[in-house]
């Protein structure tokens, strides 16, 4: 059975920027099928611009990251944000995720229902909790 992962924006940014834990994530998903929401593209580009404006990334680093994102997108199966995902009533039992986190969660469930995910990969503790509540492997 193929290994399938849902990668949220926090986990992808960790790998892209070489933050603590990036090697472990990269090794785990290596050779597996990676899925996500198109929201990843928006969140990542917004965060890269923010980091550049704050002086954490140089203009050159920003450009390198943007090129890498475009290249990586060829390797990630993305699901569009559609009205059916927005209208869905799926909600964690206890937690109330932020709207954009809920997009990731519902998208991951959509992928998981079609073919089981090996893991929902996130660095966000609240989102991991919500994913567990929804029955996603974290």
C-alpha positions in Angstrom: 0.0 0.0 0.0 1.4 3.4 -1.0 2.2 5.9 1.7 0.1 9.0 1.5 0.5 12.2 3.4 -1.4 15.4 3.9 1.0 18.2 4.3 -0.3 21.4 5.9 1.3 24.8 5.4 3.2 24.8 8.7 5.0 21.5 7.9 5.8 22.6 4.3 7.2 25.9 5.5 9.3 24.1 8.1 10.9 22.0 5.3 11.2 24.9 2.9 13.0 27.1 5.4 15.0 24.3 7.0 13.6 24.9 10.4 14.0 22.5 13.4 12.4 19.1 12.5 12.5 19.7 8.7 14.8 16.7 8.1 12.4 14.3 10.0 9.4 15.5 7.9 11.4 15.3 4.6 12.6 11.7 5.4 9.1 10.6 6.4 7.3 11.8 3.3 10.1 10.9 0.9 8.9 8.5 -1.7 5.3 8.9 -0.6 2.4 10.6 -2.3 1.9 14.1 -0.9 -1.5 15.8 -0.9 -2.7 19.2 0.3 -5.1 22.1 -0.3 -4.5 24.9 -2.7 -4.6 27.0 0.5 -1.0 25.8 1.1 0.1 27.9 -1.9 -1.6 31.1 -0.5 -0.4 30.6 3.1 3.2 29.8 2.1 3.5 32.7 -0.3 2.0 35.1 2.3 4.3 33.9 5.0 7.4 34.2 2.8 6.5 37.8 1.9 5.9 38.5 5.6 9.3 37.0 6.6 11.0 39.1 3.9 9.3 42.3 5.0 10.4 41.5 8.6 14.0 41.1 7.4 14.1 37.4 8.3 14.6 36.5 4.6 16.6 38.5 2.1 15.1 39.3 -1.3 17.4 36.7 -2.8 16.2 34.0 -0.3 12.6 35.0 -0.9 13.1 34.5 -4.7 14.8 31.2 -4.1 12.0 30.0 -1.9 9.3 31.1 -4.4 11.1 29.2 -7.2 11.3 26.1 -4.9 7.6 26.3 -4.1 6.7 26.4 -7.8 9.0 23.3 -8.3 7.5 21.5 -5.3 4.0 22.0 -6.5 4.6 19.6 -9.3 5.1 16.9 -6.6 2.0 17.7 -4.5 -1.5 16.6 -5.4 -3.6 19.7 -4.6 -7.3 19.9 -4.0 -9.2 23.1 -4.9 -11.1 25.0 -2.3 -14.7 24.3 -3.4 -18.2 25.1 -2.3 -18.8 21.5 -1.2 -15.8 21.7 1.3 -17.2 25.1 2.6 -20.7 23.8 2.9 -19.7 20.6 4.6 -20.8 20.1 8.2 -17.8 18.1 9.4 -16.5 19.7 12.5 -14.3 18.3 15.3 -16.2 17.1 18.3 -14.6 19.4 20.9 -12.3 21.9 19.3 -13.3 24.7 17.0 -10.6 25.2 14.4 -9.8 28.5 12.7 -11.4 28.8 9.3 -8.2 28.2 7.3 -7.3 25.2 9.5 -10.8 23.8 8.8 -10.1 24.0 5.1 -7.0 21.9 5.6 -8.8 19.4 7.8 -11.8 19.0 5.5 -9.5 18.7 2.5 -7.4 16.0 4.3 -10.7 14.1 5.1 -11.6 14.3 1.4 -8.3 12.7 0.4 -8.5 10.2 3.3 -12.0 9.0 2.3 -10.8 8.3 -1.2 -7.6 6.5 -0.1 -6.4 6.3 3.4 -3.7 8.8 4.4 -0.7 7.5 6.3 -0.5 10.8 8.3 -1.8 14.3 8.5 1.5 16.3 8.9 1.3 19.5 10.8 3.3 21.4 13.3 0.2 23.2 14.7 -0.8 21.5 18.0 -4.4 22.7 17.9 -4.8 21.5 14.3 -3.3 18.2 15.2 -5.8 17.8 18.0 -8.7 18.7 15.7 -7.3 16.2 13.1 -7.3 13.4 15.7 -10.9 14.3 16.7 -11.9 13.8 13.1 -10.2 10.4 12.9 -7.2 11.5 10.8 -3.9 9.8 11.5 -1.5 12.4 13.0 
